[in-house]
Amino acid sequence: MTTDWKSLIADVPDFPKPGIVFKDITPLLASGPAFQALIAELAEVVAPLRPTQIAGIESRGFIFGAALAHHLGVGLELIRKPGKLPRRTIAETYALEYGTDTVEIHADGLGAADRVVIVDDVLATGGTAAAAARLVEKAGGQLVGLAFIMELGFLGGRAKLPQDQPVFAMHTIG
Ligand code: AMP
């Protein structure tokens, strides 16, 4: 079985709508050695940031964020779609091509001593991760970096992220 996790990301054209090439991570997740190799690589770049919490973005950010948090022995904070978190939340809304979207975090989930690294699967236009970054700061945590499995470089999302933060992409496409 391969540990070459990049070869296990499948391109699915025209999903969920025409013109989008969806990056399907399910073959990677289905390979124990590949998933393990990816998390080890991710941990190597994130550990020097000395996080106390990983903030995973719903929903594929939960998968990688949880594995990373477990690997590092730190906490996992969930950044979710609206109406999913049961206690008091803080929200951030961001613009999409058509309309807006919102992400939420528990209002009491982070403390001033928390060093937080945001994790998601894909950095595309950057709107989601930029909103997540604002949310971490609004919630009172210290953002210390952002990490992605893949960056779609041609979309320029990195420019929307806080410029004073380290941004890691384990695999850059375009
Ligand atoms: P964006 O806000 O444009 O950076 O989009 C990031 C979010 O959308 C991430 O949570 C990704 O999971 C998802 N996403 C965007 N583009 C793709 C793509 N081509 N394949 C898979 N997921 C994507």
Backbone and ligand atoms as CSV (ligand in chain L), in Angstrom:
chain,resi,resn,atom,element,x,y,z
A,1,MET,N,N,0.849,-1.211,0.000
A,1,MET,CA,C,0.000,0.000,0.000
A,1,MET,C,C,0.876,1.249,0.000
A,2,THR,N,N,0.471,2.250,-0.794
A,2,THR,CA,C,1.311,3.438,-0.962
A,2,THR,C,C,1.167,4.425,0.200
A,3,THR,N,N,2.268,5.109,0.466
A,3,THR,CA,C,2.193,6.238,1.397
A,3,THR,C,C,2.171,7.551,0.616
A,4,ASP,N,N,2.138,7.437,-0.737
A,4,ASP,CA,C,2.098,8.624,-1.599
A,4,ASP,C,C,0.664,9.164,-1.634
A,5,TRP,N,N,0.319,9.926,-0.601
A,5,TRP,CA,C,-1.078,10.357,-0.422
A,5,TRP,C,C,-1.558,11.279,-1.537
A,6,LYS,N,N,-0.619,12.036,-2.152
A,6,LYS,CA,C,-1.046,12.970,-3.212
A,6,LYS,C,C,-1.659,12.221,-4.392
A,7,SER,N,N,-1.133,11.018,-4.658
A,7,SER,CA,C,-1.635,10.235,-5.799
A,7,SER,C,C,-3.040,9.696,-5.524
A,8,LEU,N,N,-3.505,9.785,-4.275
A,8,LEU,CA,C,-4.820,9.243,-3.925
A,8,LEU,C,C,-5.897,10.325,-3.812
A,9,ILE,N,N,-5.587,11.538,-4.267
A,9,ILE,CA,C,-6.617,12.583,-4.344
A,9,ILE,C,C,-7.180,12.533,-5.763
A,10,ALA,N,N,-8.475,12.286,-5.854
A,10,ALA,CA,C,-9.094,12.103,-7.176
A,10,ALA,C,C,-9.748,13.406,-7.640
A,11,ASP,N,N,-9.622,13.688,-8.931
A,11,ASP,CA,C,-10.311,14.838,-9.528
A,11,ASP,C,C,-11.664,14.389,-10.045
A,12,VAL,N,N,-12.718,15.038,-9.592
A,12,VAL,CA,C,-14.058,14.703,-10.088
A,12,VAL,C,C,-14.605,15.937,-10.822
A,13,PRO,N,N,-14.588,15.903,-12.166
A,13,PRO,CA,C,-15.030,17.083,-12.922
A,13,PRO,C,C,-16.529,17.331,-12.758
A,14,ASP,N,N,-16.891,18.604,-12.788
A,14,ASP,CA,C,-18.300,19.023,-12.776
A,14,ASP,C,C,-19.068,18.553,-11.543
A,15,PHE,N,N,-18.415,18.532,-10.389
A,15,PHE,CA,C,-19.092,18.233,-9.131
A,15,PHE,C,C,-18.706,19.306,-8.121
A,16,PRO,N,N,-19.656,19.846,-7.356
A,16,PRO,CA,C,-21.098,19.583,-7.344
A,16,PRO,C,C,-21.853,20.325,-8.435
A,17,LYS,N,N,-21.111,21.155,-9.233
A,17,LYS,CA,C,-21.810,21.820,-10.353
A,17,LYS,C,C,-20.853,21.958,-11.532
A,18,PRO,N,N,-21.380,22.206,-12.729
A,18,PRO,CA,C,-20.542,22.288,-13.915
A,18,PRO,C,C,-19.404,23.298,-13.744
A,19,GLY,N,N,-18.207,22.911,-14.203
A,19,GLY,CA,C,-17.067,23.819,-14.156
A,19,GLY,C,C,-16.183,23.648,-12.930
A,20,ILE,N,N,-16.688,22.977,-11.885
A,20,ILE,CA,C,-15.881,22.757,-10.677
A,20,ILE,C,C,-15.196,21.393,-10.784
A,21,VAL,N,N,-13.881,21.380,-10.521
A,21,VAL,CA,C,-13.175,20.099,-10.413
A,21,VAL,C,C,-13.050,19.805,-8.923
A,22,PHE,N,N,-13.842,18.861,-8.448
A,22,PHE,CA,C,-13.892,18.559,-7.020
A,22,PHE,C,C,-12.716,17.676,-6.641
A,23,LYS,N,N,-12.024,18.056,-5.572
A,23,LYS,CA,C,-10.887,17.277,-5.072
A,23,LYS,C,C,-11.415,16.271,-4.051
A,24,ASP,N,N,-11.474,15.020,-4.478
A,24,ASP,CA,C,-12.075,13.962,-3.666
A,24,ASP,C,C,-10.992,13.288,-2.821
A,25,ILE,N,N,-11.103,13.456,-1.502
A,25,ILE,CA,C,-10.078,12.919,-0.601
A,25,ILE,C,C,-10.441,11.536,-0.063
A,26,THR,N,N,-11.575,10.980,-0.499
A,26,THR,CA,C,-11.998,9.703,0.100
A,26,THR,C,C,-11.056,8.529,-0.216
A,27,PRO,N,N,-10.417,8.469,-1.425
A,27,PRO,CA,C,-9.447,7.376,-1.622
A,27,PRO,C,C,-8.237,7.500,-0.689
A,28,LEU,N,N,-7.835,8.735,-0.411
A,28,LEU,CA,C,-6.725,8.969,0.531
A,28,LEU,C,C,-7.117,8.484,1.933
A,29,LEU,N,N,-8.325,8.842,2.361
A,29,LEU,CA,C,-8.776,8.435,3.704
A,29,LEU,C,C,-8.879,6.917,3.812
A,30,ALA,N,N,-9.195,6.278,2.680
A,30,ALA,CA,C,-9.400,4.825,2.694
A,30,ALA,C,C,-8.082,4.056,2.771
A,31,SER,N,N,-6.953,4.750,2.605
A,31,SER,CA,C,-5.645,4.094,2.683
A,31,SER,C,C,-4.988,4.429,4.021
A,32,GLY,N,N,-4.874,3.446,4.880
A,32,GLY,CA,C,-4.244,3.671,6.194
A,32,GLY,C,C,-2.852,4.272,6.077
A,33,PRO,N,N,-1.945,3.658,5.286
A,33,PRO,CA,C,-0.579,4.191,5.200
A,33,PRO,C,C,-0.525,5.606,4.622
A,34,ALA,N,N,-1.376,5.911,3.632
A,34,ALA,CA,C,-1.360,7.242,3.027
A,34,ALA,C,C,-1.881,8.286,4.020
A,35,PHE,N,N,-2.975,7.968,4.689
A,35,PHE,CA,C,-3.567,8.898,5.662
A,35,PHE,C,C,-2.568,9.150,6.795
A,36,GLN,N,N,-1.925,8.092,7.246
A,36,GLN,CA,C,-0.958,8.217,8.333
A,36,GLN,C,C,0.246,9.077,7.903
A,37,ALA,N,N,0.711,8.861,6.651
A,37,ALA,CA,C,1.860,9.621,6.147
A,37,ALA,C,C,1.505,11.099,6.048
A,38,LEU,N,N,0.299,11.405,5.561
A,38,LEU,CA,C,-0.132,12.801,5.452
A,38,LEU,C,C,-0.177,13.463,6.828
A,39,ILE,N,N,-0.782,12.790,7.793
A,39,ILE,CA,C,-0.910,13.402,9.131
A,39,ILE,C,C,0.475,13.609,9.760
A,40,ALA,N,N,1.395,12.694,9.519
A,40,ALA,CA,C,2.761,12.854,10.043
A,40,ALA,C,C,3.423,14.086,9.418
A,41,GLU,N,N,3.229,14.288,8.108
A,41,GLU,CA,C,3.799,15.468,7.425
A,41,GLU,C,C,3.169,16.764,7.929
A,42,LEU,N,N,1.859,16.707,8.105
A,42,LEU,CA,C,1.124,17.882,8.597
A,42,LEU,C,C,1.594,18.229,10.013
A,43,ALA,N,N,1.754,17.215,10.843
A,43,ALA,CA,C,2.191,17.434,12.233
A,43,ALA,C,C,3.589,18.055,12.260
A,44,GLU,N,N,4.431,17.668,11.316
A,44,GLU,CA,C,5.796,18.204,11.287
A,44,GLU,C,C,5.808,19.721,11.053
A,45,VAL,N,N,4.908,20.216,10.201
A,45,VAL,CA,C,4.907,21.665,9.956
A,45,VAL,C,C,4.120,22.430,11.023
A,46,VAL,N,N,3.102,21.779,11.610
A,46,VAL,CA,C,2.245,22.489,12.575
A,46,VAL,C,C,2.844,22.483,13.990
A,47,ALA,N,N,3.528,21.422,14.365
A,47,ALA,CA,C,4.052,21.320,15.743
A,47,ALA,C,C,4.915,22.520,16.156
A,48,PRO,N,N,5.801,23.045,15.269
A,48,PRO,CA,C,6.629,24.190,15.688
A,48,PRO,C,C,5.825,25.446,16.031
A,49,LEU,N,N,4.560,25.510,15.609
A,49,LEU,CA,C,3.709,26.660,15.953
A,49,LEU,C,C,3.205,26.556,17.395
A,50,ARG,N,N,3.466,25.435,18.027
A,50,ARG,CA,C,3.085,25.144,19.425
A,50,ARG,C,C,1.589,25.420,19.692
A,51,PRO,N,N,0.707,24.814,18.884
A,51,PRO,CA,C,-0.719,25.048,19.122
A,51,PRO,C,C,-1.187,24.358,20.403
A,52,THR,N,N,-2.219,24.948,21.011
A,52,THR,CA,C,-2.911,24.261,22.114
A,52,THR,C,C,-4.260,23.748,21.623
A,53,GLN,N,N,-4.737,24.298,20.500
A,53,GLN,CA,C,-6.013,23.880,19.909
A,53,GLN,C,C,-5.874,23.869,18.388
A,54,ILE,N,N,-6.477,22.874,17.779
A,54,ILE,CA,C,-6.651,22.856,16.332
A,54,ILE,C,C,-8.107,23.232,16.068
A,55,ALA,N,N,-8.344,24.187,15.163
A,55,ALA,CA,C,-9.719,24.546,14.806
A,55,ALA,C,C,-10.011,23.938,13.437
A,56,GLY,N,N,-10.867,22.934,13.409
A,56,GLY,CA,C,-11.220,22.246,12.166
A,56,GLY,C,C,-12.469,22.862,11.564
A,57,ILE,N,N,-12.436,23.103,10.241
A,57,ILE,CA,C,-13.587,23.702,9.553
A,57,ILE,C,C,-14.468,22.586,8.993
A,58,GLU,N,N,-15.781,22.675,9.264
A,58,GLU,CA,C,-16.737,21.671,8.784
A,58,GLU,C,C,-16.707,21.584,7.258
A,59,SER,N,N,-16.760,20.408,6.640
A,59,SER,CA,C,-16.729,19.171,7.366
A,59,SER,C,C,-15.432,18.385,7.178
A,60,ARG,N,N,-14.760,18.578,6.048
A,60,ARG,CA,C,-13.537,17.780,5.868
A,60,ARG,C,C,-12.394,18.279,6.736
A,61,GLY,N,N,-12.472,19.518,7.200
A,61,GLY,CA,C,-11.486,20.007,8.165
A,61,GLY,C,C,-11.585,19.280,9.496
A,62,PHE,N,N,-12.760,18.703,9.784
A,62,PHE,CA,C,-12.912,17.921,11.020
A,62,PHE,C,C,-12.064,16.657,10.953
A,63,ILE,N,N,-12.056,16.033,9.764
A,63,ILE,CA,C,-11.366,14.743,9.616
A,63,ILE,C,C,-9.863,14.947,9.831
A,64,PHE,N,N,-9.297,15.909,9.098
A,64,PHE,CA,C,-7.851,16.127,9.189
A,64,PHE,C,C,-7.491,16.825,10.502
A,65,GLY,N,N,-8.352,17.743,10.930
A,65,GLY,CA,C,-8.105,18.451,12.192
A,65,GLY,C,C,-8.114,17.499,13.376
A,66,ALA,N,N,-9.053,16.568,13.386
A,66,ALA,CA,C,-9.140,15.620,14.508
A,66,ALA,C,C,-7.925,14.711,14.540
A,67,ALA,N,N,-7.530,14.207,13.366
A,67,ALA,CA,C,-6.367,13.320,13.323
A,67,ALA,C,C,-5.109,14.069,13.769
A,68,LEU,N,N,-4.985,15.327,13.323
A,68,LEU,CA,C,-3.807,16.124,13.688
A,68,LEU,C,C,-3.796,16.428,15.192
A,69,ALA,N,N,-4.950,16.850,15.723
A,69,ALA,CA,C,-5.036,17.171,17.156
A,69,ALA,C,C,-4.671,15.941,17.990
A,70,HIS,N,N,-5.176,14.787,17.576
A,70,HIS,CA,C,-4.885,13.543,18.297
A,70,HIS,C,C,-3.393,13.233,18.227
A,71,HIS,N,N,-2.826,13.396,17.051
A,71,HIS,CA,C,-1.395,13.137,16.850
A,71,HIS,C,C,-0.541,14.038,17.739
A,72,LEU,N,N,-0.942,15.319,17.849
A,72,LEU,CA,C,-0.157,16.288,18.620
A,72,LEU,C,C,-0.523,16.283,20.111
A,73,GLY,N,N,-1.630,15.633,20.448
A,73,GLY,CA,C,-2.072,15.623,21.847
A,73,GLY,C,C,-2.608,16.962,22.296
A,74,VAL,N,N,-3.280,17.692,21.373
A,74,VAL,CA,C,-3.896,18.976,21.718
A,74,VAL,C,C,-5.397,18.903,21.444
A,75,GLY,N,N,-6.120,19.966,21.802
A,75,GLY,CA,C,-7.570,19.962,21.661
A,75,GLY,C,C,-8.040,20.236,20.239
A,76,LEU,N,N,-9.319,19.955,20.016
A,76,LEU,CA,C,-9.959,20.225,18.721
A,76,LEU,C,C,-11.165,21.120,18.964
A,77,GLU,N,N,-11.207,22.238,18.271
A,77,GLU,CA,C,-12.337,23.159,18.353
A,77,GLU,C,C,-13.055,23.085,17.004
A,78,LEU,N,N,-14.386,23.087,17.038
A,78,LEU,CA,C,-15.132,22.919,15.789
A,78,LEU,C,C,-15.622,24.268,15.260
A,79,ILE,N,N,-15.370,24.506,13.964
A,79,ILE,CA,C,-15.939,25.672,13.267
A,79,ILE,C,C,-16.999,25.101,12.342
A,80,ARG,N,N,-18.270,25.442,12.638
A,80,ARG,CA,C,-19.378,24.737,11.995
A,80,ARG,C,C,-20.278,25.648,11.200
A,81,LYS,N,N,-21.102,24.997,10.376
A,81,LYS,CA,C,-22.150,25.713,9.653
A,81,LYS,C,C,-23.212,26.171,10.658
A,82,PRO,N,N,-24.010,27.156,10.294
A,82,PRO,CA,C,-24.934,27.746,11.271
A,82,PRO,C,C,-25.938,26.735,11.841
A,83,GLY,N,N,-26.234,26.917,13.137
A,83,GLY,CA,C,-27.288,26.133,13.787
A,83,GLY,C,C,-26.874,24.747,14.223
A,84,LYS,N,N,-25.594,24.409,14.152
A,84,LYS,CA,C,-25.147,23.051,14.504
A,84,LYS,C,C,-24.568,22.962,15.909
A,85,LEU,N,N,-23.966,24.053,16.387
A,85,LEU,CA,C,-23.340,24.005,17.712
A,85,LEU,C,C,-24.408,24.283,18.766
A,86,PRO,N,N,-24.439,23.487,19.839
A,86,PRO,CA,C,-25.570,23.555,20.763
A,86,PRO,C,C,-25.559,24.708,21.753
A,87,ARG,N,N,-24.381,25.246,22.086
A,87,ARG,CA,C,-24.340,26.307,23.093
A,87,ARG,C,C,-24.214,27.676,22.411
A,88,ARG,N,N,-23.950,28.716,23.197
A,88,ARG,CA,C,-23.894,30.072,22.623
A,88,ARG,C,C,-22.741,30.155,21.617
A,89,THR,N,N,-23.009,30.791,20.489
A,89,THR,CA,C,-22.000,30.838,19.425
A,89,THR,C,C,-21.661,32.285,19.032
A,90,ILE,N,N,-20.532,32.396,18.321
A,90,ILE,CA,C,-20.145,33.637,17.635
A,90,ILE,C,C,-20.147,33.282,16.147
A,91,ALA,N,N,-20.594,34.215,15.303
A,91,ALA,CA,C,-20.712,33.916,13.870
A,91,ALA,C,C,-19.903,34.905,13.033
A,92,GLU,N,N,-19.493,34.446,11.860
A,92,GLU,CA,C,-18.851,35.311,10.853
A,92,GLU,C,C,-19.477,34.980,9.516
A,93,THR,N,N,-19.867,36.017,8.787
A,93,THR,CA,C,-20.476,35.822,7.469
A,93,THR,C,C,-19.497,36.286,6.404
A,94,TYR,N,N,-19.453,35.570,5.294
A,94,TYR,CA,C,-18.536,35.946,4.214
A,94,TYR,C,C,-19.235,35.815,2.874
A,95,ALA,N,N,-18.680,36.529,1.884
A,95,ALA,CA,C,-19.313,36.594,0.562
A,95,ALA,C,C,-18.943,35.384,-0.278
A,96,LEU,N,N,-19.916,34.860,-0.993
A,96,LEU,CA,C,-19.688,33.828,-2.009
A,96,LEU,C,C,-19.889,34.482,-3.370
A,97,GLU,N,N,-19.702,33.715,-4.427
A,97,GLU,CA,C,-19.933,34.251,-5.769
A,97,GLU,C,C,-21.373,34.787,-5.876
A,98,TYR,N,N,-22.305,33.964,-5.372
A,98,TYR,CA,C,-23.707,34.406,-5.299
A,98,TYR,C,C,-24.131,34.246,-3.850
A,99,GLY,N,N,-24.361,35.365,-3.151
A,99,GLY,CA,C,-24.878,35.299,-1.786
A,99,GLY,C,C,-23.785,35.265,-0.732
A,100,THR,N,N,-24.148,34.729,0.433
A,100,THR,CA,C,-23.213,34.705,1.561
A,100,THR,C,C,-23.272,33.347,2.252
A,101,ASP,N,N,-22.290,33.106,3.098
A,101,ASP,CA,C,-22.265,31.906,3.926
A,101,ASP,C,C,-21.810,32.330,5.314
A,102,THR,N,N,-22.071,31.477,6.300
A,102,THR,CA,C,-21.730,31.809,7.686
A,102,THR,C,C,-21.059,30.614,8.352
A,103,VAL,N,N,-20.086,30.911,9.207
A,103,VAL,CA,C,-19.502,29.869,10.058
A,103,VAL,C,C,-19.622,30.303,11.512
A,104,GLU,N,N,-19.667,29.322,12.414
A,104,GLU,CA,C,-19.847,29.611,13.841
A,104,GLU,C,C,-18.849,28.838,14.694
A,105,ILE,N,N,-18.610,29.363,15.889
A,105,ILE,CA,C,-17.753,28.699,16.882
A,105,ILE,C,C,-18.424,28.891,18.238
A,106,HIS,N,N,-18.209,27.975,19.173
A,106,HIS,CA,C,-18.751,28.174,20.523
A,106,HIS,C,C,-18.094,29.409,21.152
A,107,ALA,N,N,-18.927,30.260,21.751
A,107,ALA,CA,C,-18.444,31.537,22.291
A,107,ALA,C,C,-17.407,31.326,23.401
A,108,ASP,N,N,-17.541,30.208,24.125
A,108,ASP,CA,C,-16.615,29.981,25.248
A,108,ASP,C,C,-15.580,28.893,24.925
A,109,GLY,N,N,-15.402,28.632,23.629
A,109,GLY,CA,C,-14.531,27.516,23.240
A,109,GLY,C,C,-13.040,27.795,23.356
A,110,LEU,N,N,-12.648,29.052,23.279
A,110,LEU,CA,C,-11.216,29.385,23.275
A,110,LEU,C,C,-10.914,30.393,24.374
A,111,GLY,N,N,-9.717,30.307,24.940
A,111,GLY,CA,C,-9.276,31.282,25.936
A,111,GLY,C,C,-8.094,32.072,25.398
A,112,ALA,N,N,-7.724,33.140,26.119
A,112,ALA,CA,C,-6.642,34.019,25.670
A,112,ALA,C,C,-5.309,33.282,25.580
A,113,ALA,N,N,-5.174,32.193,26.349
A,113,ALA,CA,C,-3.908,31.436,26.335
A,113,ALA,C,C,-3.862,30.438,25.182
A,114,ASP,N,N,-4.987,30.283,24.477
A,114,ASP,CA,C,-5.010,29.284,23.401
A,114,ASP,C,C,-4.293,29.754,22.155
A,115,ARG,N,N,-3.389,28.900,21.683
A,115,ARG,CA,C,-2.691,29.109,20.405
A,115,ARG,C,C,-3.382,28.182,19.408
A,116,VAL,N,N,-3.983,28.804,18.387
A,116,VAL,CA,C,-4.913,28.070,17.529
A,116,VAL,C,C,-4.388,27.979,16.092
A,117,VAL,N,N,-4.409,26.764,15.544
A,117,VAL,CA,C,-4.099,26.558,14.128
A,117,VAL,C,C,-5.372,26.080,13.434
A,118,ILE,N,N,-5.766,26.784,12.381
A,118,ILE,CA,C,-6.947,26.429,11.594
A,118,ILE,C,C,-6.560,25.366,10.571
A,119,VAL,N,N,-7.410,24.341,10.425
A,119,VAL,CA,C,-7.141,23.264,9.461
A,119,VAL,C,C,-8.360,23.050,8.565
A,120,ASP,N,N,-8.100,22.940,7.254
A,120,ASP,CA,C,-9.159,22.546,6.320
A,120,ASP,C,C,-8.540,21.716,5.198
A,121,ASP,N,N,-9.392,21.088,4.391
A,121,ASP,CA,C,-8.846,20.237,3.322
A,121,ASP,C,C,-8.353,21.080,2.148
A,122,VAL,N,N,-9.197,22.022,1.669
A,122,VAL,CA,C,-8.869,22.761,0.447
A,122,VAL,C,C,-8.901,24.269,0.708
A,123,LEU,N,N,-7.831,24.963,0.310
A,123,LEU,CA,C,-7.860,26.426,0.245
A,123,LEU,C,C,-8.180,26.775,-1.205
A,124,ALA,N,N,-9.381,27.300,-1.422
A,124,ALA,CA,C,-9.806,27.639,-2.789
A,124,ALA,C,C,-9.800,29.162,-2.921
A,125,THR,N,N,-10.964,29.824,-2.832
A,125,THR,CA,C,-10.955,31.287,-2.934
A,125,THR,C,C,-10.538,31.966,-1.632
A,126,GLY,N,N,-10.513,31.202,-0.548
A,126,GLY,CA,C,-10.020,31.725,0.732
A,126,GLY,C,C,-11.079,32.327,1.636
A,127,GLY,N,N,-12.303,32.456,1.139
A,127,GLY,CA,C,-13.363,33.090,1.943
A,127,GLY,C,C,-13.658,32.354,3.240
A,128,THR,N,N,-13.720,31.038,3.153
A,128,THR,CA,C,-14.063,30.235,4.338
A,128,THR,C,C,-12.973,30.357,5.402
A,129,ALA,N,N,-11.722,30.185,4.979
A,129,ALA,CA,C,-10.624,30.217,5.950
A,129,ALA,C,C,-10.439,31.622,6.521
A,130,ALA,N,N,-10.658,32.655,5.700
A,130,ALA,CA,C,-10.535,34.028,6.204
A,130,ALA,C,C,-11.601,34.286,7.273
A,131,ALA,N,N,-12.825,33.790,7.042
A,131,ALA,CA,C,-13.899,33.952,8.037
A,131,ALA,C,C,-13.554,33.171,9.304
A,132,ALA,N,N,-12.993,31.974,9.136
A,132,ALA,CA,C,-12.592,31.156,10.293
A,132,ALA,C,C,-11.522,31.890,11.108
A,133,ALA,N,N,-10.604,32.562,10.422
A,133,ALA,CA,C,-9.538,33.302,11.113
A,133,ALA,C,C,-10.137,34.447,11.946
A,134,ARG,N,N,-11.112,35.163,11.369
A,134,ARG,CA,C,-11.760,36.254,12.113
A,134,ARG,C,C,-12.503,35.702,13.332
A,135,LEU,N,N,-13.089,34.524,13.128
A,135,LEU,CA,C,-13.868,33.887,14.199
A,135,LEU,C,C,-12.970,33.516,15.381
A,136,VAL,N,N,-11.809,32.956,15.103
A,136,VAL,CA,C,-10.882,32.559,16.172
A,136,VAL,C,C,-10.492,33.790,16.981
A,137,GLU,N,N,-10.244,34.907,16.288
A,137,GLU,CA,C,-9.821,36.117,17.004
A,137,GLU,C,C,-10.979,36.712,17.785
A,138,LYS,N,N,-12.191,36.702,17.183
A,138,LYS,CA,C,-13.386,37.200,17.891
A,138,LYS,C,C,-13.663,36.385,19.151
A,139,ALA,N,N,-13.382,35.075,19.071
A,139,ALA,CA,C,-13.646,34.181,20.203
A,139,ALA,C,C,-12.587,34.331,21.292
A,140,GLY,N,N,-11.549,35.113,21.017
A,140,GLY,CA,C,-10.557,35.414,22.046
A,140,GLY,C,C,-9.330,34.534,22.019
A,141,GLY,N,N,-9.203,33.666,20.999
A,141,GLY,CA,C,-7.999,32.833,20.899
A,141,GLY,C,C,-6.908,33.570,20.136
A,142,GLN,N,N,-5.676,33.056,20.261
A,142,GLN,CA,C,-4.556,33.618,19.461
A,142,GLN,C,C,-4.382,32.747,18.243
A,143,LEU,N,N,-4.632,33.305,17.078
A,143,LEU,CA,C,-4.394,32.549,15.847
A,143,LEU,C,C,-2.886,32.498,15.606
A,144,VAL,N,N,-2.356,31.275,15.397
A,144,VAL,CA,C,-0.898,31.181,15.160
A,144,VAL,C,C,-0.568,30.551,13.810
A,145,GLY,N,N,-1.599,30.196,13.016
A,145,GLY,CA,C,-1.308,29.671,11.682
A,145,GLY,C,C,-2.513,28.986,11.072
A,146,LEU,N,N,-2.370,28.690,9.772
A,146,LEU,CA,C,-3.422,27.970,9.040
A,146,LEU,C,C,-2.748,26.882,8.211
A,147,ALA,N,N,-3.402,25.711,8.137
A,147,ALA,CA,C,-2.806,24.605,7.378
A,147,ALA,C,C,-3.885,23.917,6.549
A,148,PHE,N,N,-3.514,23.608,5.308
A,148,PHE,CA,C,-4.449,23.004,4.355
A,148,PHE,C,C,-3.795,21.778,3.739
A,149,ILE,N,N,-4.600,20.809,3.379
A,149,ILE,CA,C,-4.061,19.645,2.674
A,149,ILE,C,C,-3.698,20.084,1.253
A,150,MET,N,N,-4.610,20.834,0.607
A,150,MET,CA,C,-4.385,21.295,-0.764
A,150,MET,C,C,-4.674,22.777,-0.890
A,151,GLU,N,N,-3.894,23.434,-1.768
A,151,GLU,CA,C,-4.166,24.829,-2.121
A,151,GLU,C,C,-4.376,24.893,-3.629
A,152,LEU,N,N,-5.499,25.467,-4.040
A,152,LEU,CA,C,-5.731,25.691,-5.473
A,152,LEU,C,C,-5.159,27.066,-5.769
A,153,GLY,N,N,-3.866,27.085,-6.087
A,153,GLY,CA,C,-3.111,28.333,-6.176
A,153,GLY,C,C,-3.681,29.315,-7.170
A,154,PHE,N,N,-4.241,28.790,-8.267
A,154,PHE,CA,C,-4.751,29.660,-9.336
A,154,PHE,C,C,-5.942,30.500,-8.879
A,155,LEU,N,N,-6.552,30.170,-7.730
A,155,LEU,CA,C,-7.689,30.958,-7.233
A,155,LEU,C,C,-7.247,32.109,-6.315
A,156,GLY,N,N,-5.983,32.097,-5.940
A,156,GLY,CA,C,-5.429,33.230,-5.187
A,156,GLY,C,C,-5.978,33.427,-3.785
A,157,GLY,N,N,-6.514,32.369,-3.177
A,157,GLY,CA,C,-7.140,32.488,-1.852
A,157,GLY,C,C,-6.202,32.951,-0.754
A,158,ARG,N,N,-4.916,32.650,-0.898
A,158,ARG,CA,C,-3.930,33.003,0.128
A,158,ARG,C,C,-3.937,34.508,0.426
A,159,ALA,N,N,-4.216,35.314,-0.597
A,159,ALA,CA,C,-4.208,36.781,-0.428
A,159,ALA,C,C,-5.300,37.252,0.526
A,160,LYS,N,N,-6.353,36.440,0.723
A,160,LYS,CA,C,-7.452,36.836,1.628
A,160,LYS,C,C,-7.145,36.499,3.085
A,161,LEU,N,N,-6.107,35.696,3.305
A,161,LEU,CA,C,-5.822,35.238,4.668
A,161,LEU,C,C,-4.999,36.286,5.409
A,162,PRO,N,N,-5.016,36.247,6.751
A,162,PRO,CA,C,-4.224,37.228,7.504
A,162,PRO,C,C,-2.758,37.160,7.071
A,163,GLN,N,N,-2.204,38.286,6.684
A,163,GLN,CA,C,-0.854,38.302,6.092
A,163,GLN,C,C,0.242,38.144,7.144
A,164,ASP,N,N,-0.136,38.244,8.417
A,164,ASP,CA,C,0.872,38.103,9.480
A,164,ASP,C,C,0.925,36.681,10.030
A,165,GLN,N,N,0.268,35.746,9.338
A,165,GLN,CA,C,0.200,34.368,9.853
A,165,GLN,C,C,0.885,33.405,8.900
A,166,PRO,N,N,1.555,32.363,9.431
A,166,PRO,CA,C,2.069,31.327,8.539
A,166,PRO,C,C,0.925,30.515,7.936
A,167,VAL,N,N,1.020,30.263,6.634
A,167,VAL,CA,C,0.005,29.463,5.931
A,167,VAL,C,C,0.735,28.298,5.266
A,168,PHE,N,N,0.332,27.068,5.616
A,168,PHE,CA,C,0.972,25.880,5.041
A,168,PHE,C,C,-0.015,25.150,4.150
A,169,ALA,N,N,0.427,24.775,2.962
A,169,ALA,CA,C,-0.354,23.884,2.099
A,169,ALA,C,C,0.531,22.671,1.824
A,170,MET,N,N,0.027,21.479,2.109
A,170,MET,CA,C,0.834,20.270,1.956
A,170,MET,C,C,0.996,19.893,0.477
A,171,HIS,N,N,0.080,20.445,-0.337
A,171,HIS,CA,C,0.093,20.120,-1.762
A,171,HIS,C,C,-0.487,21.327,-2.508
A,172,THR,N,N,0.288,21.895,-3.453
A,172,THR,CA,C,-0.212,23.070,-4.181
A,172,THR,C,C,-0.513,22.664,-5.618
A,173,ILE,N,N,-1.710,23.022,-6.052
A,173,ILE,CA,C,-2.154,22.682,-7.405
A,173,ILE,C,C,-2.349,23.991,-8.169
A,174,GLY,N,N,-1.638,24.140,-9.253
A,174,GLY,CA,C,-1.819,25.320,-10.114
A,174,GLY,C,C,-1.130,26.555,-9.612
L,1,AMP,P1,P,-13.081,28.702,-0.331
L,1,AMP,O1,O,-13.847,29.436,0.720
L,1,AMP,O2,O,-13.430,29.092,-1.720
L,1,AMP,O3,O,-11.572,28.751,-0.060
L,1,AMP,O4,O,-13.525,27.191,-0.256
L,1,AMP,C1,C,-13.042,26.366,0.723
L,1,AMP,C2,C,-14.037,25.324,1.157
L,1,AMP,O5,O,-14.761,24.772,0.057
L,1,AMP,C3,C,-13.282,24.186,1.815
L,1,AMP,O6,O,-13.952,23.875,3.021
L,1,AMP,C4,C,-13.317,23.073,0.807
L,1,AMP,O7,O,-13.661,21.877,1.442
L,1,AMP,C5,C,-14.365,23.439,-0.216
L,1,AMP,N1,N,-13.862,23.417,-1.592
L,1,AMP,C6,C,-13.670,24.489,-2.413
L,1,AMP,N2,N,-13.251,24.123,-3.621
L,1,AMP,C7,C,-13.152,22.775,-3.597
L,1,AMP,C8,C,-12.752,21.788,-4.564
L,1,AMP,N3,N,-12.373,22.098,-5.795
L,1,AMP,N4,N,-12.772,20.485,-4.176
L,1,AMP,C9,C,-13.157,20.148,-2.918
L,1,AMP,N5,N,-13.540,21.022,-1.989
L,1,AMP,C10,C,-13.542,22.321,-2.312
